[in-house]
Amino acid sequence: TTVALGFYLDNQRVHVGDLTPMTDHAFQAWRTDTTNGLDSIMLAPTRQLVAELNQRARTHRLASLPDGAHPGREVRLADGCQASVGDNVITRTNDRRLRISRTDWVKNGDRWIIRQTSSRGDLHVRHSATGRLVTLPHDYVATSVELGYATTVHTAQGVSVDTMHGVSTGDETRQQ
């Protein structure tokens, strides 16, 4: 782990400063990457900071819609956030009943893009990595789906992306 940290320090990939500017820096770097077509995620040590980054990313996405475009029907997620067509979400519970293929199912940590919402709160989603489709029923959405632009370090285990931009407060545990 010392060698890895040395690599990041030597290549100017670690930036030190106050939390607010560092959060802004992580968001701007994420925004640049996603604008350039990369699959990117932001990591933060607390659920509060994750919620702030997720809301900021969604606000940015909605602001970038063409003039007059409306995001459509919104659905309340397990994290209390609203989501609509085009939003990135992450599933938080394994559910073998929600099949995406003969041998695969919805898993904790899977990332999805919302393609359609129903009046009941169901989400028709496309898997970010495989492109496979599934409908997440409203009861699963209400308990096990969150916005997926940012997540905690623990939630991100097993997530594969092109780039990651993290924020640390200095209070992280060794495991984080």
TISE-461099 format. One record per atom (N, C-alpha, C): residue number from 1; atom name; x, y, z. Coordinates in Angstrom, 1 decimal, always signed. Example, Ala and Ser with C-alpha at 12.3 -4.5 7.8 and 13.67 -1.06 7.14 Angstrom:
   num   atome     east    north       up
     1       N    +13.2     -5.7     +7.8
     1      CA    +12.3     -4.5     +7.8
     1       C    +13.2     -3.3     +7.8
     2       N    +12.8     -2.2     +7.1
     2      CA    +13.7     -1.1     +7.1
     2       C    +12.9     +0.0     +7.9
***
This chain:
   num   atome     east    north       up
     1       N     +0.8     -1.2     +0.0
     1      CA     +0.0     +0.0     +0.0
     1       C     +0.9     +1.3     +0.0
     2       N     +2.1     +1.2     +0.6
     2      CA     +2.9     +2.4     +0.6
     2       C     +3.4     +2.7     -0.8
     3       N     +3.7     +1.6     -1.6
     3      CA     +4.1     +1.8     -3.0
     3       C     +3.0     +2.5     -3.8
     4       N     +1.8     +2.0     -3.6
     4      CA     +0.7     +2.6     -4.4
     4       C     +0.5     +4.0     -4.0
     5       N     +0.5     +4.4     -2.7
     5      CA     +0.4     +5.8     -2.3
     5       C     +1.5     +6.6     -2.9
     6       N     +2.7     +6.1     -2.9
     6      CA     +3.8     +6.8     -3.5
     6       C     +3.6     +7.1     -5.0
     7       N     +3.1     +6.1     -5.7
     7      CA     +2.8     +6.3     -7.1
     7       C     +1.8     +7.5     -7.3
     8       N     +0.7     +7.5     -6.5
     8      CA     -0.2     +8.6     -6.7
     8       C     +0.3     +9.9     -6.3
     9       N     +1.1    +10.0     -5.3
     9      CA     +1.8    +11.2     -4.9
     9       C     +2.8    +11.7     -5.9
    10       N     +3.6    +10.8     -6.4
    10      CA     +4.6    +11.2     -7.5
    10       C     +3.9    +11.7     -8.8
    11       N     +2.7    +11.2     -9.0
    11      CA     +2.1    +11.6    -10.3
    11       C     +1.0    +12.7    -10.1
    12       N     +1.1    +13.4     -9.0
    12      CA     +0.2    +14.5     -8.7
    12       C     -1.3    +14.1     -8.7
    13       N     -1.6    +12.9     -8.2
    13      CA     -3.0    +12.5     -8.2
    13       C     -3.6    +12.6     -6.8
    14       N     -2.8    +13.2     -5.9
    14      CA     -3.4    +13.4     -4.5
    14       C     -3.3    +14.9     -4.3
    15       N     -4.4    +15.5     -4.0
    15      CA     -4.5    +17.0     -3.7
    15       C     -4.9    +17.2     -2.3
    16       N     -4.3    +18.2     -1.6
    16      CA     -4.6    +18.4     -0.2
    16       C     -5.2    +19.8     -0.1
    17       N     -6.2    +19.9     +0.7
    17      CA     -6.9    +21.2     +1.0
    17       C     -8.1    +21.1     +1.9
    18       N     -8.8    +22.2     +2.0
    18      CA    -10.1    +22.1     +2.8
    18       C    -11.1    +21.3     +2.1
    19       N    -12.1    +20.8     +2.8
    19      CA    -13.1    +19.9     +2.3
    19       C    -13.9    +20.5     +1.2
    20       N    -14.3    +21.7     +1.3
    20      CA    -15.2    +22.3     +0.3
    20       C    -14.5    +22.4     -1.1
    21       N    -13.3    +23.0     -1.1
    21      CA    -12.6    +23.0     -2.4
    21       C    -12.2    +21.6     -3.0
    22       N    -11.9    +20.7     -2.1
    22      CA    -11.5    +19.3     -2.5
    22       C    -12.8    +18.6     -3.1
    23       N    -13.9    +18.9     -2.5
    23      CA    -15.2    +18.3     -3.0
    23       C    -15.5    +18.9     -4.4
    24       N    -15.3    +20.2     -4.5
    24      CA    -15.5    +20.9     -5.8
    24       C    -14.5    +20.3     -6.8
    25       N    -13.3    +20.1     -6.5
    25      CA    -12.3    +19.5     -7.4
    25       C    -12.7    +18.1     -7.8
    26       N    -13.1    +17.3     -6.9
    26      CA    -13.5    +15.9     -7.3
    26       C    -14.7    +16.0     -8.2
    27       N    -15.7    +16.9     -7.9
    27      CA    -16.9    +17.0     -8.8
    27       C    -16.5    +17.5    -10.2
    28       N    -15.7    +18.5    -10.3
    28      CA    -15.3    +19.0    -11.6
    28       C    -14.5    +18.0    -12.4
    29       N    -13.6    +17.2    -11.7
    29      CA    -12.9    +16.2    -12.5
    29       C    -13.8    +15.1    -12.9
    30       N    -14.8    +14.7    -12.1
    30      CA    -15.8    +13.7    -12.5
    30       C    -16.6    +14.3    -13.7
    31       N    -17.0    +15.5    -13.6
    31      CA    -17.8    +16.1    -14.7
    31       C    -17.0    +16.2    -16.0
    32       N    -15.8    +16.5    -15.9
    32      CA    -14.9    +16.5    -17.1
    32       C    -14.9    +15.1    -17.7
    33       N    -14.6    +14.1    -16.9
    33      CA    -14.5    +12.7    -17.4
    33       C    -15.8    +12.3    -18.0
    34       N    -17.0    +12.5    -17.4
    34      CA    -18.2    +12.1    -17.9
    34       C    -18.6    +12.8    -19.2
    35       N    -18.2    +14.1    -19.2
    35      CA    -18.5    +14.9    -20.5
    35       C    -17.7    +14.3    -21.6
    36       N    -16.5    +13.8    -21.3
    36      CA    -15.6    +13.2    -22.3
    36       C    -16.0    +11.7    -22.6
    37       N    -17.1    +11.2    -22.1
    37      CA    -17.6     +9.9    -22.4
    37       C    -17.0     +8.8    -21.5
    38       N    -16.3     +9.1    -20.4
    38      CA    -15.8     +8.1    -19.5
    38       C    -16.8     +7.7    -18.5
    39       N    -16.8     +6.5    -18.1
    39      CA    -17.6     +6.0    -17.0
    39       C    -16.8     +6.3    -15.7
    40       N    -17.3     +7.2    -14.9
    40      CA    -16.6     +7.7    -13.7
    40       C    -17.5     +7.7    -12.5
    41       N    -16.9     +7.6    -11.4
    41      CA    -17.7     +7.6    -10.1
    41       C    -16.9     +8.5     -9.1
    42       N    -17.6     +9.1     -8.2
    42      CA    -17.0     +9.8     -7.1
    42       C    -17.2     +9.0     -5.8
    43       N    -16.1     +9.0     -5.0
    43      CA    -16.1     +8.3     -3.7
    43       C    -16.0     +9.2     -2.6
    44       N    -16.7     +9.0     -1.5
    44      CA    -16.6     +9.8     -0.3
    44       C    -16.7     +9.0     +0.9
    45       N    -16.2     +9.4     +2.0
    45      CA    -16.2     +8.6     +3.2
    45       C    -17.5     +8.6     +4.0
    46       N    -18.4     +9.5     +3.8
    46      CA    -19.6     +9.6     +4.6
    46       C    -20.8     +9.6     +3.6
    47       N    -21.9     +9.1     +4.1
    47      CA    -23.2     +9.1     +3.4
    47       C    -23.7    +10.5     +3.1
    48       N    -23.4    +11.4     +4.0
    48      CA    -23.8    +12.8     +3.9
    48       C    -23.1    +13.4     +2.7
    49       N    -21.8    +13.2     +2.6
    49      CA    -21.0    +13.7     +1.5
    49       C    -21.4    +13.1     +0.2
    50       N    -21.7    +11.8     +0.2
    50      CA    -22.2    +11.0     -1.0
    50       C    -23.5    +11.7     -1.5
    51       N    -24.4    +11.9     -0.5
    51      CA    -25.7    +12.5     -0.9
    51       C    -25.5    +13.9     -1.6
    52       N    -24.6    +14.7     -1.0
    52      CA    -24.3    +16.0     -1.6
    52       C    -23.7    +15.9     -3.0
    53       N    -22.8    +15.0     -3.2
    53      CA    -22.2    +14.8     -4.5
    53       C    -23.2    +14.2     -5.5
    54       N    -24.1    +13.3     -5.1
    54      CA    -25.1    +12.7     -5.9
    54       C    -26.1    +13.8     -6.4
    55       N    -26.5    +14.6     -5.4
    55      CA    -27.5    +15.7     -5.7
    55       C    -26.9    +16.7     -6.7
    56       N    -25.6    +17.0     -6.5
    56      CA    -24.9    +18.0     -7.3
    56       C    -24.8    +17.4     -8.8
    57       N    -24.5    +16.1     -8.9
    57      CA    -24.4    +15.5    -10.2
    57       C    -25.7    +15.5    -10.9
    58       N    -26.8    +15.1    -10.2
    58      CA    -28.1    +15.1    -10.8
    58       C    -28.5    +16.5    -11.2
    59       N    -28.3    +17.5    -10.4
    59      CA    -28.6    +18.9    -10.7
    59       C    -27.9    +19.3    -12.0
    60       N    -26.6    +18.9    -12.1
    60      CA    -25.8    +19.2    -13.3
    60       C    -26.4    +18.5    -14.5
    61       N    -26.8    +17.2    -14.4
    61      CA    -27.4    +16.5    -15.5
    61       C    -28.7    +17.1    -16.0
    62       N    -29.5    +17.5    -15.0
    62      CA    -30.8    +18.1    -15.4
    62       C    -30.6    +19.5    -16.0
    63       N    -29.6    +20.3    -15.6
    63      CA    -29.3    +21.6    -16.1
    63       C    -28.8    +21.5    -17.6
    64       N    -28.2    +20.3    -17.9
    64      CA    -27.6    +20.1    -19.2
    64       C    -28.6    +19.6    -20.2
    65       N    -29.9    +19.4    -19.8
    65      CA    -30.9    +18.9    -20.8
    65       C    -31.1    +20.0    -21.8
    66       N    -31.5    +19.7    -23.0
    66      CA    -31.8    +20.8    -24.0
    66       C    -32.9    +21.7    -23.4
    67       N    -32.9    +23.0    -23.9
    67      CA    -33.9    +23.9    -23.5
    67       C    -35.3    +23.4    -23.7
    68       N    -36.1    +23.5    -22.6
    68      CA    -37.5    +23.1    -22.7
    68       C    -37.7    +21.6    -22.4
    69       N    -36.6    +20.8    -22.3
    69      CA    -36.7    +19.4    -22.0
    69       C    -37.0    +19.2    -20.5
    70       N    -37.9    +18.3    -20.2
    70      CA    -38.3    +18.0    -18.9
    70       C    -37.8    +16.6    -18.6
    71       N    -37.3    +16.3    -17.3
    71      CA    -36.8    +15.0    -17.0
    71       C    -37.8    +13.9    -17.0
    72       N    -39.1    +14.3    -17.0
    72      CA    -40.1    +13.3    -16.9
    72       C    -40.5    +12.9    -15.5
    73       N    -41.2    +11.8    -15.4
    73      CA    -41.7    +11.3    -14.0
    73       C    -40.5    +11.0    -13.1
    74       N    -40.6    +11.5    -11.9
    74      CA    -39.5    +11.2    -10.9
    74       C    -40.0    +10.1    -10.0
    75       N    -39.0     +9.4     -9.5
    75      CA    -39.3     +8.3     -8.5
    75       C    -38.4     +8.5     -7.3
    76       N    -38.9     +8.4     -6.1
    76      CA    -38.2     +8.5     -4.9
    76       C    -37.4     +7.2     -4.7
    77       N    -36.1     +7.3     -4.4
    77      CA    -35.2     +6.2     -4.2
    77       C    -35.0     +5.9     -2.7
    78       N    -34.3     +4.8     -2.3
    78      CA    -34.1     +4.5     -1.0
    78       C    -33.3     +5.5     -0.2
    79       N    -32.5     +6.3     -0.9
    79      CA    -31.7     +7.3     -0.2
    79       C    -32.4     +8.6     -0.1
    80       N    -33.7     +8.6     -0.5
    80      CA    -34.5     +9.8     -0.3
    80       C    -34.4    +10.8     -1.5
    81       N    -33.5    +10.5     -2.4
    81      CA    -33.3    +11.3     -3.6
    81       C    -34.4    +11.0     -4.7
    82       N    -34.6    +11.9     -5.6
    82      CA    -35.5    +11.7     -6.7
    82       C    -34.6    +11.2     -7.9
    83       N    -35.2    +10.5     -8.8
    83      CA    -34.5    +10.0    -10.0
    83       C    -35.4    +10.0    -11.2
    84       N    -34.9    +10.1    -12.4
    84      CA    -35.8    +10.1    -13.6
    84       C    -34.9     +9.5    -14.7
    85       N    -35.6     +9.4    -15.9
    85      CA    -34.9     +8.8    -17.0
    85       C    -33.5     +9.5    -17.3
    86       N    -32.5     +8.8    -17.4
    86      CA    -31.2     +9.3    -17.7
    86       C    -30.3     +9.3    -16.5
    87       N    -30.9     +9.1    -15.3
    87      CA    -30.0     +9.1    -14.1
    87       C    -29.3     +7.8    -13.9
    88       N    -28.1     +7.9    -13.2
    88      CA    -27.4     +6.7    -12.9
    88       C    -27.8     +6.3    -11.5
    89       N    -28.0     +5.0    -11.3
    89      CA    -28.4     +4.5    -10.0
    89       C    -27.6     +3.3     -9.7
    90       N    -27.6     +2.9     -8.4
    90      CA    -26.8     +1.7     -7.9
    90       C    -27.8     +0.9     -7.1
    91       N    -27.7     -0.4     -7.3
    91      CA    -28.5     -1.3     -6.5
    91       C    -27.8     -1.8     -5.3
    92       N    -28.5     -1.9     -4.1
    92      CA    -27.8     -2.2     -2.9
    92       C    -28.1     -3.5     -2.3
    93       N    -28.9     -4.3     -3.0
    93      CA    -29.3     -5.6     -2.4
    93       C    -29.3     -6.7     -3.5
    94       N    -28.7     -7.8     -3.3
    94      CA    -28.7     -8.9     -4.2
    94       C    -30.2     -9.4     -4.3
    95       N    -30.6     -9.7     -5.5
    95      CA    -32.0    -10.3     -5.6
    95       C    -32.0    -11.2     -6.8
    96       N    -31.9    -12.5     -6.5
    96      CA    -31.8    -13.5     -7.6
    96       C    -33.1    -13.6     -8.4
    97       N    -34.2    -13.1     -7.9
    97      CA    -35.5    -13.1     -8.6
    97       C    -35.5    -12.1     -9.7
    98       N    -34.6    -11.1     -9.7
    98      CA    -34.5    -10.0    -10.7
    98       C    -33.4    -10.5    -11.7
    99       N    -33.7    -11.3    -12.6
    99      CA    -32.8    -11.9    -13.5
    99       C    -32.5    -10.9    -14.7
   100       N    -31.2    -10.8    -15.0
   100      CA    -30.8    -10.1    -16.2
   100       C    -30.3    -11.0    -17.3
   101       N    -30.1    -12.3    -17.0
   101      CA    -29.8    -13.3    -17.9
   101       C    -30.0    -14.7    -17.3
   102       N    -29.8    -15.8    -18.0
   102      CA    -30.0    -17.1    -17.4
   102       C    -29.2    -17.3    -16.1
   103       N    -28.0    -16.7    -16.1
   103      CA    -27.0    -16.9    -15.0
   103       C    -26.7    -15.7    -14.2
   104       N    -27.4    -14.6    -14.4
   104      CA    -27.0    -13.4    -13.7
   104       C    -28.3    -12.7    -13.2
   105       N    -28.1    -11.9    -12.2
   105      CA    -29.2    -11.3    -11.5
   105       C    -28.8     -9.9    -10.9
   106       N    -29.7     -9.2    -10.4
   106      CA    -29.4     -7.9     -9.8
   106       C    -28.6     -8.1     -8.6
   107       N    -27.4     -7.4     -8.5
   107      CA    -26.6     -7.5     -7.3
   107       C    -26.3     -6.2     -6.6
   108       N    -25.9     -6.3     -5.4
   108      CA    -25.4     -5.1     -4.6
   108       C    -24.2     -4.5     -5.3
   109       N    -24.3     -3.2     -5.6
   109      CA    -23.1     -2.6     -6.2
   109       C    -23.2     -2.5     -7.7
   110       N    -24.3     -3.1     -8.3
   110      CA    -24.5     -2.9     -9.8
   110       C    -24.9     -1.5    -10.1
   111       N    -24.4     -1.0    -11.2
   111      CA    -24.7     +0.4    -11.6
   111       C    -25.6     +0.3    -12.8
   112       N    -26.6     +1.2    -12.9
   112      CA    -27.6     +1.2    -14.0
   112       C    -27.9     +2.6    -14.4
   113       N    -28.5     +2.7    -15.6
   113      CA    -29.0     +4.0    -16.2
   113       C    -30.5     +3.8    -16.3
   114       N    -31.3     +4.7    -15.8
   114      CA    -32.7     +4.6    -15.9
   114       C    -33.1     +4.9    -17.3
   115       N    -33.9     +4.0    -17.9
   115      CA    -34.5     +4.2    -19.3
   115       C    -35.9     +4.6    -19.2
   116       N    -36.6     +4.2    -18.2
   116      CA    -38.1     +4.5    -18.1
   116       C    -38.5     +4.3    -16.7
   117       N    -39.5     +5.1    -16.3
   117      CA    -40.1     +5.0    -15.0
   117       C    -41.6     +4.7    -15.1
   118       N    -42.2     +4.0    -14.2
   118      CA    -43.6     +3.8    -14.2
   118       C    -44.3     +4.6    -13.2
   119       N    -45.6     +4.8    -13.3
   119      CA    -46.4     +5.6    -12.4
   119       C    -46.4     +4.9    -11.0
   120       N    -46.1     +3.6    -10.9
   120      CA    -46.1     +2.9     -9.6
   120       C    -44.7     +3.1     -8.9
   121       N    -43.7     +3.5     -9.7
   121      CA    -42.4     +3.7     -9.2
   121       C    -41.4     +2.6     -9.6
   122       N    -41.8     +1.8    -10.5
   122      CA    -40.9     +0.8    -11.1
   122       C    -39.8     +1.5    -12.0
   123       N    -38.7     +1.0    -12.1
   123      CA    -37.6     +1.5    -12.9
   123       C    -37.2     +0.5    -14.0
   124       N    -37.3     +0.9    -15.2
   124      CA    -36.7     +0.0    -16.3
   124       C    -35.3     +0.5    -16.5
   125       N    -34.3     -0.3    -16.3
   125      CA    -32.9     +0.2    -16.3
   125       C    -32.0     -0.7    -17.2
   126       N    -30.9     +0.0    -17.6
   126      CA    -29.9     -0.7    -18.4
   126       C    -28.6     -0.8    -17.6
   127       N    -28.0     -2.0    -17.5
   127      CA    -26.8     -2.2    -16.7
   127       C    -25.6     -1.4    -17.4
   128       N    -24.9     -0.6    -16.6
   128      CA    -23.9     +0.3    -17.1
   128       C    -22.7     -0.5    -17.8
   129       N    -22.4     -1.7    -17.3
   129      CA    -21.3     -2.4    -17.8
   129       C    -21.7     -3.4    -19.0
   130       N    -22.8     -4.1    -18.8
   130      CA    -23.2     -5.1    -19.7
   130       C    -24.2     -4.7    -20.7
   131       N    -25.0     -3.6    -20.4
   131      CA    -26.0     -3.2    -21.3
   131       C    -27.3     -4.0    -21.1
   132       N    -27.3     -5.0    -20.2
   132      CA    -28.5     -5.8    -20.0
   132       C    -29.6     -5.0    -19.4
   133       N    -30.9     -5.4    -19.7
   133      CA    -32.0     -4.7    -19.2
   133       C    -32.8     -5.4    -18.1
   134       N    -33.4     -4.7    -17.2
   134      CA    -34.3     -5.3    -16.2
   134       C    -35.2     -4.2    -15.7
   135       N    -36.3     -4.7    -15.2
   135      CA    -37.3     -3.8    -14.5
   135       C    -37.1     -4.0    -13.0
   136       N    -36.8     -2.9    -12.3
   136      CA    -36.7     -3.0    -10.8
   136       C    -38.1     -2.6    -10.2
   137       N    -38.8     -3.5     -9.5
   137      CA    -40.1     -3.2     -9.0
   137       C    -40.0     -2.1     -7.9
   138       N    -41.1     -1.4     -7.8
   138      CA    -41.2     -0.2     -6.9
   138       C    -40.8     -0.5     -5.5
   139       N    -41.1     -1.7     -5.0
   139      CA    -40.8     -2.0     -3.6
   139       C    -39.3     -2.2     -3.4
   140       N    -38.6     -2.8     -4.5
   140      CA    -37.2     -2.9     -4.5
   140       C    -36.5     -1.5     -4.6
   141       N    -37.1     -0.7     -5.5
   141      CA    -36.5     +0.6     -5.7
   141       C    -36.6     +1.4     -4.3
   142       N    -37.7     +1.3     -3.6
   142      CA    -37.9     +2.1     -2.4
   142       C    -36.9     +1.7     -1.3
   143       N    -36.4     +0.5     -1.3
   143      CA    -35.5     +0.0     -0.2
   143       C    -34.1     -0.3     -0.7
   144       N    -33.8     -0.4     -2.0
   144      CA    -32.5     -0.9     -2.4
   144       C    -31.9     -0.2     -3.6
   145       N    -32.4     +1.0     -4.0
   145      CA    -31.8     +1.7     -5.1
   145       C    -31.5     +3.1     -4.7
   146       N    -30.3     +3.6     -5.0
   146      CA    -29.8     +4.9     -4.7
   146       C    -29.2     +5.6     -5.9
   147       N    -29.1     +6.9     -5.9
   147      CA    -28.4     +7.5     -7.0
   147       C    -27.0     +7.0     -7.0
   148       N    -26.4     +6.9     -8.2
   148      CA    -25.1     +6.2     -8.4
   148       C    -24.0     +7.0     -9.0
   149       N    -24.0     +8.3     -8.9
   149      CA    -22.9     +9.1     -9.3
   149       C    -21.8     +9.1     -8.3
   150       N    -22.1     +9.0     -7.1
   150      CA    -21.2     +9.0     -6.0
   150       C    -21.6     +7.9     -5.0
   151       N    -20.6     +7.3     -4.3
   151      CA    -20.9     +6.3     -3.3
   151       C    -19.8     +6.3     -2.3
   152       N    -20.1     +5.5     -1.2
   152      CA    -19.0     +5.4     -0.2
   152       C    -18.0     +4.4     -0.7
   153       N    -16.9     +4.5     +0.0
   153      CA    -15.8     +3.6     -0.4
   153       C    -16.2     +2.1     -0.2
   154       N    -16.9     +1.8     +0.8
   154      CA    -17.4     +0.4     +1.1
   154       C    -18.4     +0.0     +0.0
   155       N    -19.3     +0.8     -0.4
   155      CA    -20.3     +0.5     -1.5
   155       C    -19.6     +0.2     -2.8
   156       N    -18.5     +0.9     -3.0
   156      CA    -17.8     +0.9     -4.3
   156       C    -17.0     -0.4     -4.5
   157       N    -16.9     -1.2     -3.5
   157      CA    -16.1     -2.5     -3.7
   157       C    -16.7     -3.3     -4.8
   158       N    -15.9     -3.7     -5.8
   158      CA    -16.4     -4.5     -6.9
   158       C    -16.9     -3.7     -8.1
   159       N    -17.0     -2.3     -7.9
   159      CA    -17.5     -1.5     -9.0
   159       C    -16.3     -1.3    -10.0
   160       N    -16.6     -1.4    -11.3
   160      CA    -15.6     -1.2    -12.3
   160       C    -16.0     +0.0    -13.1
   161       N    -15.1     +1.0    -13.2
   161      CA    -15.3     +2.2    -14.0
   161       C    -14.0     +2.6    -14.7
   162       N    -14.1     +3.6    -15.5
   162      CA    -12.9     +4.1    -16.2
   162       C    -12.1     +5.0    -15.3
   163       N    -12.7     +5.9    -14.5
   163      CA    -12.0     +6.8    -13.6
   163       C    -12.8     +6.9    -12.3
   164       N    -12.1     +7.2    -11.2
   164      CA    -12.6     +7.5     -9.9
   164       C    -12.1     +8.8     -9.3
   165       N    -12.9     +9.6     -8.7
   165      CA    -12.5    +10.8     -8.0
   165       C    -13.0    +10.7     -6.6
   166       N    -12.0    +10.7     -5.7
   166      CA    -12.4    +10.5     -4.3
   166       C    -12.1    +11.7     -3.4
   167       N    -12.8    +11.8     -2.3
   167      CA    -12.7    +12.9     -1.4
   167       C    -12.4    +12.2     +0.0
   168       N    -11.4    +12.6     +0.7
   168      CA    -11.1    +12.1     +2.0
   168       C    -11.1    +13.3     +3.0
   169       N    -11.5    +13.0     +4.2
   169      CA    -11.6    +14.0     +5.2
   169       C    -10.4    +13.9     +6.2
   170       N     -9.7    +12.8     +6.2
   170      CA     -8.7    +12.6     +7.2
   170       C     -9.1    +11.8     +8.4
   171       N    -10.4    +11.5     +8.4
   171      CA    -11.0    +10.7     +9.5
   171       C    -11.3     +9.3     +9.1
   172       N    -10.8     +8.9     +7.9
   172      CA    -11.1     +7.5     +7.4
   172       C    -10.4     +6.5     +8.3
   173       N    -11.0     +5.3     +8.3
   173      CA    -10.4     +4.2     +8.9
   173       C     -9.4     +3.6     +8.0
   174       N     -8.6     +2.7     +8.6
   174      CA     -7.6     +2.0     +7.7
   174       C     -8.2     +1.2     +6.6
   175       N     -9.4     +0.6     +6.9
   175      CA    -10.1     -0.1     +5.8
   175       C    -10.6     +0.8     +4.7
   176       N    -11.0     +2.0     +5.0
   176      CA    -11.4     +2.9     +4.0
   176       C    -10.2     +3.4     +3.2
***
